[in-house]
């Protein structure tokens, strides 16, 4: 048998042994990707409406950033954090802490959001040990959440990617779950916003009580949910109430803003959003990623509050553990340049303006579409949930894979989005067999997107939804 080595993939990723479309560059201010079919050599240029996985804050290959890579590399020597620090990590940390307006006093720089979650779980545990409390080891999180793909991160998360690995994850006892935040389906008719907030907080407190509050180390929730459930925003008062509940029972309050944060929802930190954020201060711990380095480097991190830092400083003064590439000088230098440009060019404001325009246009143009059930999100972090019936909110038969199908339709129109299934939930049937219920399409373009880009994204999505309506409902 002859093996086709020319087209075989040697990367253990996606569909094994098949390369699939290959990205060979970008065009037009970094808003477009050039994709090539490795078999035919045919190229297609597409507008990146999701920036990979909501990663890009600047456009791809931004020349202002990339032109300085050699200089920064020459200035950077590798340092192992257990022995030495470096100025780039210190400067990035100070810059971000200053932007938090006093909410944070220190940062730890990692290589991914998953790694940030892993470190947060350990930091929470050590925080309580520093205070002389050995009983706390449990992390409360939400159903239909995502905090990464490593063992600890999958354990505190939930969704279609988790079930096959459950036997090797942290136990349910260690990672109790409270119900998801899902206003579209769970904010019942007749409920006020205050009622829904109260309902969510009662469920959260029930989770504390049923799992022995004295054993709870912390709570981890996404400020705005991501790819698993399609960008639902919390009701007013929920984040304040959840933080108060954590502190009432002696637990730490952590927000995950890896996907939704650092400008993606229209504010420097998403928990600062005036419609649903904290009214004062910040969380005890915050995870960030993706947009911090805009995809130029593998960079993510944790921000620690003054109170958390105080406990460590007055205790051992040390973090237990150090990883090889924590606070890497080159990646931190790139991250600082990205964040400085975002501030200088007022790009977070641009997210608010252009994102608001996209949301308004989607709502207006899809209002008569029978399968567009909900348009939601904040900033340019937006989703459209697809349903079979807008009145009952019945979802489509999972076998139809409506989310991925919409993804393909929109891609064929020249725009990349994220089309996903599992929005409502899932069933696990053993081995690799997971049935995913509910579908949505999500966008998250670079912060540099203009209204012209917005129109292209909106029109592709709208056309795809109406085409799908015709094919699915007749």
C-alpha positions in Angstrom: 0.0 0.0 0.0 1.3 3.5 -0.9 1.2 6.1 1.8 0.4 9.6 0.8 3.1 11.4 2.8 2.6 14.7 1.0 -0.9 15.3 2.4 -0.6 13.3 5.6 -0.7 15.3 8.8 2.0 14.8 11.4 0.2 16.9 14.0 -1.9 15.1 16.6 -4.8 17.5 16.4 -8.3 17.8 15.1 -8.9 15.0 12.6 -5.9 12.6 12.9 -3.8 12.2 9.7 -5.7 14.8 7.7 -4.3 18.3 7.5 -7.6 20.0 6.6 -7.4 23.7 5.6 -4.1 25.3 6.4 -3.7 29.0 7.4 -1.0 30.5 5.2 -1.3 34.1 6.2 -3.6 37.1 6.7 -4.8 40.1 4.7 -6.4 43.5 5.0 -5.2 44.9 8.4 -5.2 41.4 9.8 -9.0 40.9 9.8 -8.9 38.3 7.1 -7.2 34.8 7.0 -5.8 33.1 3.9 -6.7 29.4 4.0 -5.2 26.8 1.6 -6.5 23.4 0.7 -3.3 21.2 1.0 -4.5 18.8 -1.6 -5.5 21.2 -4.4 -3.5 24.3 -3.4 -6.7 26.4 -3.8 -6.8 29.4 -1.5 -9.8 31.1 0.2 -9.7 34.4 2.0 -12.2 34.7 4.9 -13.1 37.4 7.4 -12.2 36.1 10.9 -15.4 36.9 12.8 -14.3 34.8 15.9 -10.6 35.4 15.9 -9.9 31.7 16.4 -11.5 31.2 19.8 -12.1 34.9 20.7 -8.3 35.3 21.0 -7.4 38.4 18.9 -7.6 41.8 20.4 -5.5 43.2 17.5 -5.6 42.0 13.9 -3.5 39.1 12.8 0.2 39.9 12.1 -0.1 43.5 13.4 3.1 45.0 12.0 3.6 47.4 14.9 3.8 44.4 17.2 5.5 41.8 14.9 8.2 44.2 13.7 9.6 44.4 17.2 9.8 40.6 17.8 13.5 40.3 17.0 14.4 43.3 19.3 12.4 41.9 22.2 13.8 38.4 21.7 17.3 39.8 21.8 16.5 41.6 25.0 15.0 38.5 26.7 16.9 35.8 28.5 15.1 32.8 29.9 14.5 33.0 33.6 13.1 30.3 35.9 10.7 32.0 38.2 11.8 30.0 41.3 15.2 31.7 41.0 14.9 35.0 39.1 12.4 37.5 38.0 12.4 39.7 34.9 11.4 43.3 34.1 8.9 42.4 31.3 6.8 40.4 33.7 6.9 43.1 36.4 6.0 45.8 33.9 3.1 43.9 32.4 1.8 43.1 35.9 2.0 46.7 37.1 0.3 47.9 33.9 -2.6 45.5 34.4 -2.9 46.1 38.1 -3.1 49.8 37.5 -5.9 49.3 35.0 -7.9 47.4 37.7 -8.2 50.5 39.8 -6.9 48.8 42.9 -8.8 45.5 42.5 -5.6 43.5 42.1 -2.1 43.7 43.6 -0.2 40.9 41.8 -0.2 38.7 38.7 1.0 35.3 37.7 1.6 34.8 34.0 1.0 31.3 32.5 0.8 29.9 29.0 -2.9 29.1 28.7 -6.3 29.6 30.4 -6.4 26.0 31.3 -3.0 26.4 33.1 -4.3 29.5 34.8 -7.3 27.5 36.2 -5.0 24.7 37.4 -2.8 27.3 39.3 -5.9 29.0 40.8 -7.1 25.7 42.3 -3.7 25.3 44.0 -3.5 28.9 45.1 -6.9 28.7 46.7 -5.8 25.6 48.6 -2.6 27.2 49.8 -4.5 30.4 50.7 -6.5 28.5 53.3 -3.4 26.6 54.5 -1.7 29.9 55.0 -4.6 30.8 57.3 -4.3 27.6 59.2 -7.4 26.0 57.7 -6.7 22.5 56.4 -10.4 21.5 55.8 -11.0 23.4 52.6 -10.5 21.5 49.4 -13.7 21.7 47.3 -14.3 24.1 44.3 -17.8 25.0 43.4 -18.5 25.9 39.8 -21.5 25.8 37.4 -23.1 23.3 35.1 -22.5 24.2 31.4 -19.3 26.0 32.1 -15.8 25.8 30.7 -12.6 26.5 32.4 -10.1 24.6 30.3 -9.1 21.2 29.0 -6.5 20.0 31.5 -7.5 17.6 34.3 -8.3 20.1 37.0 -9.9 22.6 34.6 -12.1 19.9 33.1 -13.1 18.8 36.6 -14.4 22.3 37.6 -16.0 22.8 34.2 -18.9 21.0 32.5 -20.1 20.3 29.0 -19.8 17.9 26.1 -16.0 17.7 26.2 -15.9 16.4 29.8 -17.8 13.0 30.0 -15.3 10.7 28.3 -12.6 11.8 30.8 -14.7 11.8 33.9 -13.1 8.6 35.4 -9.7 10.3 35.5 -10.9 13.7 36.8 -11.3 15.2 40.3 -14.4 13.6 42.0 -17.8 15.2 42.2 -17.3 15.5 45.9 -14.3 17.8 45.2 -16.0 19.8 42.5 -19.7 20.3 43.3 -21.9 22.0 40.7 -24.6 24.7 41.0 -27.0 25.2 38.2 -26.0 27.0 35.1 -26.6 30.7 34.4 -28.9 30.7 31.4 -31.4 33.6 31.3 -32.9 32.6 27.9 -34.3 29.3 29.3 -34.2 29.8 33.1 -35.6 33.3 33.6 -39.2 32.3 33.7 -42.1 34.4 32.6 -43.4 36.6 35.3 -39.9 36.8 37.0 -38.4 40.2 37.5 -34.6 40.6 37.2 -34.4 40.8 40.9 -36.4 37.5 41.2 -34.0 35.7 38.8 -31.0 37.0 40.7 -32.5 35.8 44.0 -33.3 32.4 42.4 -29.6 32.0 41.2 -28.2 33.0 44.6 -30.6 30.6 46.5 -29.3 27.8 44.3 -25.7 28.8 44.9 -26.3 28.9 48.7 -28.0 25.5 48.6 -24.9 24.1 46.9 -22.7 25.6 49.7 -24.9 24.1 52.5 -25.3 20.7 50.9 -21.5 20.4 50.4 -20.4 21.5 53.9 -19.5 25.2 53.7 -16.4 24.6 55.9 -14.8 22.5 53.2 -15.4 24.9 50.3 -12.1 26.5 49.1 -13.6 28.7 46.4 -16.1 29.3 43.7 -15.1 29.7 40.0 -17.6 31.1 37.5 -17.3 32.7 34.1 -18.3 36.4 34.2 -20.0 35.9 30.8 -20.3 32.3 29.7 -18.3 31.2 26.6 -18.4 28.6 23.9 -20.3 26.0 26.0 -23.5 27.9 26.5 -23.2 30.8 24.1 -22.4 34.1 26.0 -25.3 34.6 28.5 -24.8 37.7 30.7 -25.7 37.6 34.4 -28.6 39.6 35.8 -27.8 42.7 37.9 -26.8 42.0 41.4 -25.8 38.3 40.8 -22.0 38.9 40.9 -22.3 41.1 44.0 -24.5 38.5 45.7 -22.2 35.5 44.8 -19.1 37.3 46.1 -20.9 38.1 49.3 -22.1 34.5 49.6 -18.5 33.2 49.1 -17.2 35.6 51.8 -20.0 34.7 54.2 -18.9 31.1 54.1 -15.1 31.8 54.1 -14.5 30.8 50.4 -12.6 32.7 47.7 -14.5 34.2 44.8 -12.9 33.7 41.4 -14.1 35.0 38.0 -12.9 33.4 34.8 -12.5 36.0 32.1 -10.2 34.1 29.8 -12.6 34.2 26.9 -14.9 37.1 27.8 -12.4 39.6 29.4 -9.9 42.3 28.9 -12.0 44.4 26.6 -13.9 41.6 24.8 -17.2 42.7 26.4 -16.6 46.4 26.1 -14.8 47.2 29.3 -11.2 46.7 30.6 -12.5 43.9 32.8 -15.9 42.4 32.2 -16.8 42.4 35.9 -16.8 46.2 35.5 -19.7 46.2 33.0 -22.3 48.6 34.4 -25.3 46.4 33.3 -24.3 43.3 35.2 -20.9 43.7 36.8 -19.7 44.1 40.4 -20.8 47.5 41.8 -17.5 47.9 43.7 -14.1 46.2 43.8 -13.2 43.0 42.1 -13.1 39.2 42.7 -10.4 37.6 44.9 -8.9 35.9 41.9 -9.4 36.6 38.1 -8.2 34.5 35.3 -7.4 36.1 31.9 -6.0 34.8 28.6 -6.5 34.9 24.8 -6.7 38.7 24.2 -3.8 39.5 26.6 -1.4 38.4 23.9 -3.7 38.6 21.0 -2.5 35.2 19.7 1.0 36.5 19.0 2.3 34.5 22.0 0.9 31.9 24.3 0.0 34.0 27.3 -2.6 33.9 30.0 -2.6 34.7 33.7 -4.1 35.1 37.2 -4.7 38.4 39.0 -4.7 38.3 42.8 -6.6 40.8 45.1 -4.8 42.7 47.8 -6.5 40.5 50.4 -5.2 37.3 48.9 -1.7 38.8 48.6 -1.9 40.0 52.3 -2.6 36.4 53.5 0.4 35.1 51.6 2.7 37.9 52.7 1.8 37.5 56.3 2.1 33.7 56.1 5.0 31.8 54.4 5.5 34.5 51.7 6.0 31.9 49.1 4.0 30.2 46.3 4.2 26.4 46.4 5.3 25.4 42.9 6.8 27.0 39.9 6.4 26.1 36.2 9.0 26.3 33.5 7.4 29.1 31.4 5.6 31.1 34.1 6.1 34.9 33.6 8.3 34.3 30.5 10.1 37.5 29.6 9.4 37.5 25.8 5.7 36.6 26.1 5.2 39.2 28.8 6.9 41.9 26.7 4.6 41.1 23.7 1.6 41.1 26.0 2.5 44.5 27.4 2.9 46.0 23.9 -0.5 44.6 22.9 -2.2 46.0 26.0 -0.5 49.4 25.6 -1.8 49.6 22.0 -5.3 48.7 23.1 -5.3 51.5 25.6 -3.5 54.0 23.3 -6.0 53.4 20.4 -9.1 53.3 22.6 -9.9 49.9 21.2 -12.1 48.8 24.1 -14.4 51.7 23.3 -14.4 50.5 19.7 -15.5 47.1 20.9 -18.4 48.7 22.7 -19.5 50.7 19.7 -19.0 48.2 16.9 -20.2 45.3 19.1 -23.4 47.2 20.0 -24.0 47.8 16.3 -23.6 44.1 15.5 -26.0 43.1 18.3 -28.6 45.7 17.2 -28.3 44.6 13.5 -28.6 40.9 14.4 -31.6 41.5 16.6 -33.3 43.5 13.9 -32.5 41.4 10.9 -33.2 38.1 12.6 -36.4 39.1 14.4 -38.6 37.3 11.8 -36.3 34.3 11.4 -38.2 31.3 12.9 -35.0 29.5 14.1 -33.2 32.5 15.6 -34.3 32.1 19.2 -32.0 34.5 21.1 -29.3 37.1 20.4 -27.2 37.7 23.5 -23.8 38.7 24.8 -21.9 41.9 25.5 -19.4 43.9 23.6 -18.5 42.0 20.4 -18.8 38.7 22.3 -22.1 37.6 20.9 -24.2 34.5 20.2 -27.4 33.5 18.4 -29.1 30.4 19.7 -30.9 28.3 17.1 -34.2 26.7 18.0 -36.8 24.7 16.3 -39.7 26.7 17.9 -39.2 30.3 19.1 -42.3 30.0 21.4 -41.5 26.8 23.2 -37.7 27.2 22.7 -37.5 23.5 21.6 -34.1 22.7 20.2 -33.4 20.8 17.1 -32.7 17.0 16.9 -29.0 16.6 17.8 -28.5 14.4 14.8 -29.0 17.5 12.6 -25.9 19.2 14.1 -27.4 22.6 13.4 -24.6 24.6 15.1 -21.8 23.1 13.0 -24.1 23.2 9.9 -24.6 27.0 10.4 -20.8 27.3 10.9 -20.3 25.8 7.4 -22.9 27.9 5.8 -21.4 31.1 7.2 -17.9 30.0 6.2 -19.1 29.4 2.6 -20.1 33.0 2.6 -16.6 34.1 3.6 -16.9 34.6 7.3 -15.5 32.4 10.1 -17.6 32.0 13.3 -17.9 29.3 15.9 -20.9 27.1 15.4 -21.5 24.7 18.3 -23.8 22.1 19.7 -24.4 21.3 23.4 -25.8 24.7 24.4 -28.6 23.3 26.4 -26.9 20.1 27.7 -25.7 16.6 26.9 -26.1 12.9 27.5 -23.2 10.5 27.8 -23.6 7.0 26.4 -20.2 5.6 27.1 -16.9 5.5 25.3 -16.7 8.6 23.0 -20.5 8.8 22.5 -21.9 12.1 23.7 -25.2 13.5 22.5 -25.2 17.4 22.5 -28.5 19.2 22.9 -29.1 22.7 21.6 -27.1 24.9 19.1 -25.6 28.3 18.8 -23.3 30.5 16.7 -20.8 32.7 18.4 -18.7 35.6 17.2 -15.7 37.5 18.7 -13.8 39.5 16.1 -10.6 41.5 16.8 -11.1 44.8 18.7 -10.1 46.6 15.5 -13.2 45.5 13.6 -15.1 48.4 11.9 -18.7 48.8 11.0 -17.9 47.6 7.5 -16.5 44.4 8.9 -19.6 44.2 11.1 -21.9 44.4 8.1 -20.1 41.6 6.4 -20.3 39.4 9.5 -24.0 40.2 10.1 -25.1 39.7 6.5 -23.4 36.3 6.4 -25.0 35.1 9.6 -28.4 36.4 8.7 -28.4 34.9 5.2 -27.2 31.5 6.7 -29.9 31.5 9.3 -32.7 32.2 6.8 -31.3 29.5 4.5 -31.2 27.0 7.3 -34.7 27.9 8.3 -36.0 27.1 4.8 -34.1 23.8 4.8 -35.0 22.7 8.3 -38.6 23.9 8.6 -39.6 23.9 4.9 
